[in-house]
Amino acid sequence: MDGFAAACGFSVEYRIGGPVRRSGLAECAGVALEDAEPFRKFRFAKSQRSFAGWWWLATTGRHVGYESFVERDHAMLLDFDPGVTGVASQPFLLRWRDSSGKRRKHVPDYFARLRDGGGVVIDVRPDDRIPERDAEVFAVTAKACAEAGWEFRRVGAADGVLAANVRWLSRYRHPRCADEEAGKALTAAFGEGRPLFAGAGQAGDRLGVLPALFHMMWRGDLAADLAAEPLGPSTMVRAAW
């Protein structure tokens, strides 16, 4: 660990609509890494132990890749987060030399741009799958992010209840699910808080307004405690004033 803690000479390589560019950490402050193309290709093969795919971001209208269902859930949660304005998968290659002079490199899983302008670098790895060598790489990545002024997160599996609920809402994330008239009725129905089915019924034909209701929950216009229990008819929902 000491050798990694002494790592220095960071450089970053990324691609945004053209050839690969290379710069130091200081020069990356003004780079829109949320627009970066995946630095390495995603592999889709029947023999893979994990499942890779693409997530359509309602936040930007773009796709981001993932290499496992755990990564997919975190891409989804970033998309659900109103404080996030952009996400790129496999956004850049970080290079450095450790204290012995050996060249090292690492491609983080995601870069997210926050509404306040800040950046977050995210590595996804379940807590029980981090050997010492990988833990050292994550520590060096955190050090590099601190130098660049970015936040670093190493995350494991998302909370099961939260992920399941947001996954359900994500089915209604597309703008086509929005309904202005139903939205007004739903906002009024859930103004002081009401069970999900009861409020939907008060707003109109229950089956007819549920897509708009779930879309509003995805957008944050209607709120519920999504980490408490699975969504159901009795889930308490309120308007997010």
C-alpha positions as CSV (number, residue, x, y, z in Angstrom):
1,M,0.0,0.0,0.0
2,D,2.8,2.4,0.7
3,G,4.1,2.2,-2.8
4,F,0.7,3.2,-4.1
5,A,0.2,5.9,-1.6
6,A,3.4,7.5,-3.1
7,A,2.1,7.3,-6.7
8,C,2.8,10.4,-8.8
9,G,2.9,11.6,-12.3
10,F,-0.7,11.2,-13.2
11,S,-1.9,11.6,-16.7
12,V,-5.4,11.2,-18.2
13,E,-6.3,9.9,-21.7
14,Y,-9.8,10.3,-23.1
15,R,-11.7,10.6,-26.4
16,I,-14.4,13.2,-27.1
17,G,-15.5,13.2,-30.8
18,G,-12.1,12.7,-32.2
19,P,-8.6,11.2,-31.5
20,V,-7.4,10.3,-28.0
21,R,-6.2,13.2,-26.1
22,R,-3.7,13.1,-23.2
23,S,-3.3,15.7,-20.4
24,G,-2.4,16.1,-16.8
25,L,-5.0,16.3,-14.1
26,A,-4.9,20.0,-13.8
27,E,-5.9,20.4,-17.5
28,C,-8.9,18.1,-17.0
29,A,-10.8,20.6,-14.9
30,G,-12.4,22.3,-17.9
31,V,-12.9,19.1,-19.9
32,A,-16.5,17.8,-20.3
33,L,-15.7,14.2,-19.4
34,E,-19.4,13.5,-19.1
35,D,-19.3,13.6,-22.9
36,A,-16.4,11.2,-23.2
37,E,-16.7,8.1,-25.4
38,P,-16.0,4.7,-23.7
39,F,-12.2,4.4,-23.6
40,R,-12.3,0.7,-24.0
41,K,-14.9,-1.4,-25.9
42,F,-17.6,-3.3,-24.1
43,R,-17.5,-7.0,-24.7
44,F,-20.7,-8.9,-25.4
45,A,-20.2,-12.7,-25.5
46,K,-22.2,-15.7,-24.5
47,S,-19.3,-17.0,-22.5
48,Q,-19.1,-13.9,-20.2
49,R,-19.9,-14.5,-16.5
50,S,-21.4,-11.0,-16.2
51,F,-24.0,-9.3,-18.4
52,A,-23.0,-6.2,-20.4
53,G,-25.4,-3.8,-22.0
54,W,-26.5,-0.2,-22.6
55,W,-28.6,2.0,-20.4
56,W,-30.6,4.8,-22.0
57,L,-30.2,8.0,-19.9
58,A,-33.3,10.0,-19.6
59,T,-31.0,12.8,-18.2
60,T,-29.2,13.3,-21.5
61,G,-31.0,11.1,-24.1
62,R,-27.7,9.1,-24.6
63,H,-26.7,5.6,-23.8
64,V,-24.0,4.6,-21.3
65,G,-22.5,1.1,-21.1
66,Y,-22.3,-1.3,-18.2
67,E,-20.5,-4.6,-17.7
68,S,-22.7,-6.1,-15.0
69,F,-26.1,-5.8,-13.5
70,V,-24.4,-4.1,-10.5
71,E,-23.0,-1.4,-12.8
72,R,-26.4,-1.1,-14.5
73,D,-28.1,-0.4,-11.2
74,H,-25.6,2.4,-10.5
75,A,-26.0,3.9,-14.0
76,M,-29.8,3.8,-13.3
77,L,-29.4,5.5,-9.9
78,L,-27.2,8.2,-11.5
79,D,-29.9,8.8,-14.1
80,F,-32.5,9.0,-11.3
81,D,-30.5,11.5,-9.3
82,P,-31.7,15.1,-10.0
83,G,-28.2,16.4,-9.0
84,V,-26.6,14.6,-11.9
85,T,-26.6,16.3,-15.4
86,G,-24.4,13.9,-17.4
87,V,-22.8,10.5,-17.2
88,A,-20.1,8.7,-19.2
89,S,-19.0,5.1,-18.9
90,Q,-15.4,4.0,-19.1
91,P,-14.6,7.8,-19.4
92,F,-10.8,7.9,-19.4
93,L,-7.6,6.0,-18.8
94,L,-5.6,7.1,-15.8
95,R,-1.9,6.4,-15.9
96,W,0.8,6.8,-13.2
97,R,4.0,5.3,-11.9
98,D,4.1,3.7,-8.5
99,S,7.0,4.3,-6.0
100,S,9.0,1.6,-7.7
101,G,8.7,3.4,-11.1
102,K,6.4,0.8,-12.5
103,R,3.8,2.0,-15.0
104,R,0.2,1.5,-13.9
105,K,-3.1,2.3,-15.5
106,H,-6.8,2.1,-14.7
107,V,-10.1,2.9,-16.4
108,P,-12.9,3.9,-13.9
109,D,-16.4,2.8,-14.6
110,Y,-18.2,6.1,-14.7
111,F,-17.7,9.9,-14.6
112,A,-20.8,11.9,-13.5
113,R,-21.2,15.7,-13.9
114,L,-23.1,17.3,-11.0
115,R,-25.5,20.2,-11.3
116,D,-23.2,22.4,-9.3
117,G,-20.4,21.8,-11.8
118,G,-18.5,19.2,-9.8
119,G,-17.3,15.8,-11.1
120,V,-17.6,12.4,-9.6
121,V,-15.5,9.4,-10.6
122,I,-17.1,6.0,-9.8
123,D,-15.7,2.5,-9.6
124,V,-18.3,-0.3,-9.1
125,R,-17.1,-3.4,-7.3
126,P,-19.0,-5.5,-4.8
127,D,-17.4,-5.4,-1.3
128,D,-16.5,-9.1,-1.3
129,R,-14.7,-8.9,-4.6
130,I,-11.8,-6.5,-3.9
131,P,-8.4,-8.2,-3.7
132,E,-5.6,-6.2,-2.2
133,R,-4.2,-5.2,-5.6
134,D,-7.5,-3.7,-6.7
135,A,-8.0,-1.9,-3.3
136,E,-4.6,-0.3,-4.0
137,V,-5.7,0.8,-7.4
138,F,-8.9,2.3,-6.0
139,A,-6.8,4.2,-3.4
140,V,-4.6,5.6,-6.1
141,T,-7.6,6.6,-8.2
142,A,-9.0,8.4,-5.1
143,K,-5.7,10.3,-4.7
144,A,-5.8,11.3,-8.4
145,C,-9.4,12.5,-8.1
146,A,-8.5,14.6,-5.0
147,E,-5.8,16.3,-7.0
148,A,-8.2,17.0,-9.9
149,G,-10.9,18.3,-7.6
150,W,-13.3,15.4,-8.3
151,E,-15.1,13.3,-5.8
152,F,-14.3,9.6,-5.9
153,R,-16.7,6.8,-5.0
154,R,-16.1,3.1,-4.8
155,V,-19.5,1.5,-4.6
156,G,-20.7,-2.0,-4.2
157,A,-24.2,-3.5,-4.8
158,A,-27.0,-1.0,-4.6
159,D,-29.6,-1.3,-1.9
160,G,-31.9,-4.0,-3.1
161,V,-35.2,-2.4,-2.3
162,L,-34.2,1.0,-3.6
163,A,-32.8,-0.5,-6.8
164,A,-35.9,-2.6,-7.4
165,N,-38.2,0.4,-6.9
166,V,-36.2,2.8,-9.1
167,R,-35.9,0.0,-11.7
168,W,-39.7,-0.1,-11.8
169,L,-40.0,3.7,-12.1
170,S,-37.4,3.6,-14.9
171,R,-39.8,1.9,-17.2
172,Y,-41.7,5.2,-17.2
173,R,-38.7,7.5,-17.5
174,H,-39.2,8.5,-21.1
175,P,-40.9,11.9,-21.7
176,R,-43.7,10.1,-23.7
177,C,-45.1,9.0,-20.3
178,A,-45.6,12.7,-19.3
179,D,-49.2,13.9,-19.2
180,E,-49.8,17.6,-18.3
181,E,-53.4,17.3,-17.4
182,A,-53.0,14.1,-15.4
183,G,-49.9,15.7,-13.8
184,K,-52.0,18.6,-12.4
185,A,-54.6,16.2,-11.0
186,L,-51.9,14.0,-9.5
187,T,-50.2,16.9,-7.8
188,A,-53.5,18.0,-6.3
189,A,-54.4,14.4,-5.2
190,F,-51.0,13.8,-3.5
191,G,-50.6,17.3,-2.0
192,E,-50.8,16.2,1.6
193,G,-49.7,12.6,1.0
194,R,-51.9,9.7,0.1
195,P,-51.5,5.9,-0.6
196,L,-50.4,5.4,-4.2
197,F,-53.6,3.6,-5.5
198,A,-56.0,5.9,-3.5
199,G,-54.3,9.1,-5.0
200,A,-54.3,7.6,-8.5
201,G,-58.0,6.9,-8.2
202,Q,-58.7,10.4,-7.0
203,A,-56.8,11.9,-9.9
204,G,-58.8,10.0,-12.5
205,D,-59.0,6.5,-14.0
206,R,-56.4,4.7,-12.0
207,L,-54.9,2.6,-14.8
208,G,-55.0,5.6,-17.1
209,V,-53.0,7.9,-14.8
210,L,-50.5,5.4,-13.4
211,P,-47.9,5.9,-16.2
212,A,-48.0,9.6,-15.6
213,L,-47.8,9.0,-11.8
214,F,-44.7,6.8,-12.1
215,H,-43.1,9.3,-14.6
216,M,-43.6,12.0,-12.0
217,M,-42.0,9.9,-9.3
218,W,-39.1,9.3,-11.6
219,R,-38.7,13.0,-12.2
220,G,-39.1,13.7,-8.5
221,D,-42.3,15.7,-8.8
222,L,-43.9,13.1,-6.6
223,A,-41.9,11.6,-3.7
224,A,-42.0,8.4,-1.6
225,D,-39.5,6.6,0.6
226,L,-38.2,4.2,-2.1
227,A,-35.7,2.5,0.3
228,A,-38.3,1.5,2.9
229,E,-40.3,-1.2,1.1
230,P,-41.3,-2.3,-2.4
231,L,-43.7,0.0,-4.2
232,G,-47.3,-1.1,-3.8
233,P,-50.9,0.2,-3.6
234,S,-50.4,1.4,0.0
235,T,-47.0,3.2,-0.6
236,M,-47.4,6.7,0.8
237,V,-46.8,9.3,-2.0
238,R,-46.7,13.1,-1.7
239,A,-46.2,16.0,-3.9
240,A,-42.6,17.3,-3.8
241,W,-43.3,21.0,-3.4
